[in-house]
Structures are given as structure tokens and as C-alpha cells.
């Protein structure tokens, strides 16, 4: 009898000990969140700033106890801003078991990656991919905290017409997913305002000599040109336009709004050029923005300079908030919360009212900037109407 009683009793004790250990093991697990960004290549300036921003917030999250009692593990992958590399990065993120991803930076990288994340059921929030049709694929776990090209384009057209007084304009892009999309949207917006598009063309971003296209542009009779590409090529265009003694007003989209452009072009070539963009970090007056700028400066010994760095920060903050409020890291649950319950969140980049059915951020804020004679990027004295 003693032996018969002892064996079942022993099993009960062992099972109880094992069961008692299970919650502790579960509680010590981490939530894996990915950052897909261009850490090398033409857009490395943006990618590294995005990495700094998200890492800062992840460290703060973990110091405060994590999300739902779990620490956050940030997995960072370099997609170089290249579509093929972006697909490989997305595959690795899936294999590594991330629950959500911040990124990619450029629309050309986001497009192929989003298909992979969607198939794997992973939540994705891009801070900076603005091409309109990215959110037209029906992906229920795809979101954006940036504003779209069809919102920037009318602002750009009004800047050239209302502020600069130009009715004959040129539009130049670089055939990338983002730049071509913004160019097309700007053409529609300008024509709707009765403006004349006297030149519409593209550069090859791999070229170093843009004098052939600049020569054609110079003879088109445009009063201003809107370049929708990225800052490395914008800097070269400004430099070579000065060498050719071109007399035309340069206006550029939000992918060119970058202090690296001034280093590439030189102050003499860059001064007077204008940007249409979301407000820069230094011009954000929200309490969340002021705190972020202070924290970033303390950690990295310089303030955040790019709008995409703070957009990346907001993308992470949205993910963390949705996980906390939904009490889950399950991408499906978190996405449902973002679609149905997330609203009026105090973002670094301003209040995030919520997301529409396609996952796009509701509302938009833009500002026109100009490069001064000393190479500073400051808000233009006169702003176009917002609508």
C-alpha cells in the first residue's frame, strides 16, 4: 500500500513543481519587434537616425518594465533601400519571429516587404513610405504614421502658385516608386490649379552627371522645378545647376529635406532652394516632441534632425501603445485594436487621430522650408494654404 500511494504522490509533486515554473518562464519571454531600415547606401543617414530613435524608446520601455511585463527585443536589419534586399530582410524578420516591424524607409523597399509581412501575419508600420497605392493592397496589418503623396502634392502646387507666383513649372523625378508617385500626384494637382507643366522628365539616380537633363530643363521656360527624388541626387542637381548658371527656383519634396543635401551641393548652390515636408523635429511644439528631442540629445549628443527619425519613433510608440491597450502582442489582435479603437494618441509628430480602413494615418500637416544663405533649413516666411 505504501508503494502504491507514494508513486502517484511523487508524480503530483513533480507536476506541481513544473506547473509552478511555467508562468515564470512565460513572463521572462521577450517581444521581438523589428526595424527595417537603410543602414548603408544612399539613405544611410536616415536609416541610422531611425535606428537611434527606436533604440532609445525600446531602452526606455524596458527600463519601465517592458510591454505587458515582457521586455522588448529590437531586431535591426539593413535593407539598403533596395527592393531585392528588402525582400530578404522581410524573410529574415519572419524567420526570427518578430511580432511587428517598423519600416521600411522608402516606398520601393516597403512594397515587396509588405507582401511578405502580410503573408506571414506580421504587423507593419512604415514611418516614411508615402506612395499612395502601398495601402491599396488590402493588407489588414499594414499601417503608416507618415502622410501620403496625394496630400503633399497639392501643398507643393499651392506653394509654387500662391507663394512663388509661378504658373509654368517643371517636374523632375528619379523613377523610384516614391518619387514617380509624388511626381504624378503633383502633376494632377498643378493642372487642377490651372498651372502649365512645361517639362516632365526623370533622371537615373545612379548617374553622377545630370547636365543633359538640366540642359533640357533650362530651355523649357519653367519658372520653378519640383524635384520629387531623394537628397543625394538633389544635392548633385543643385550643384550642377549652379555650375550651369541656371536661373530657376528649385522646390523639392520631403525625401530631399536633409542637411546632407547641403553638404553635397554646397551652400552657394543650395541657398534659396525650398522643400515641402512635414515639420522638422526642432519645430514641433508638442510636449512629447520636446521630451523626445531632449532625451535623444542627451543620449546621442546631438538633436534629431530628420522628420523621418521622429516618424520612426512614433511608429514604435504606436506599436507599444496598441500592445499595452490590447494586452496582447498577437499581430491580429493589435491590428484590430489599431483599426477599431486607437484614436487621439499624443504623437511626437502631433496628435495621431487614428487610422482609416486602409491603415493610413488620418489628417496631414505640411510646412514649406527654405535654405538660408548660411545653409540653415528654416520655415519659409510665407506658407501656402493647407487646403
DAVEN-V511856 format. One line per field, one symbol per residue. ss: DSSP state (H for helix, E for strand, - for the rest). Layout:
ss = ???
This chain:
ss = -HHHHHHHHHHHHHHHHHHHHHHHHHH--EEEEEEEE------HHHHHHHHHHHHHHHHHHHH---E--EEEEEEEEE----HHHHHHHHHHHHH----EEE----HHHHHHHHHHHHHH--EEEE-----HHHH------EEE----HHHHHHHHHHHHHHH----EEEEEE---HHHHHHHHHHHHHHHH---EEEEEEE--------HHHHHHHH-----EEEE---HHHHHHHHHHHHH-----EEEE------HHHHHHH-HHHH---EEEE---HHH---HHHHHHHHHHHHHH------HHHHHHHHHHHHHHHHHHHH----HHHHHHHHHH----EEE--EEE--E-----E-----EEEEE-----EEE--------
